[in-house]
């Protein structure tokens, strides 16, 4: 008998590895257990006050720095979080460099959490991180991101807010 499936890899447009769907409680625990998380927040966060409020709460409760991309830094001014502006393309390049010392100069991050980005935009950033780094990436946006290590599924805005609340409870 000829084995025609031996050494076969499944390929799709996103490569042979796709994101694992993750529940909010698991994502919260994974963020809590990471040693050097970085919360990457996009400008879409400013379109919904509830999301911005939860992003600030996540950053405070997990005590993690925020990389504010686009014009999202406006939402974090005077919010009491460690937020720094950076271009997401530059950030992706730096994150692939194992010698980069991070936004605070304390060393490379181990987990990247993203919220508030256009799907097509951040998914390409994750594609680069998946291919050229060993970082764990968790998307907590309301759209499934195929190139993240783990991602929420496609959910409604109302369910997204509930999911973020559950994630915050588990930090």
ZIMO-V866216 format. One line per field, one symbol per residue. ss: DSSP state (2 for helix, 1 for strand, 0 for the rest). A space follows every 50 residues. Layout:
BEGIN
ss = ???
END
This chain:
BEGIN
ss = 00000000000000000001100222222222200011111022222022 22222222222200111100002222000000111002222222200000 00000000001111100022222222222222000111100000000001 100000222222222222200
END
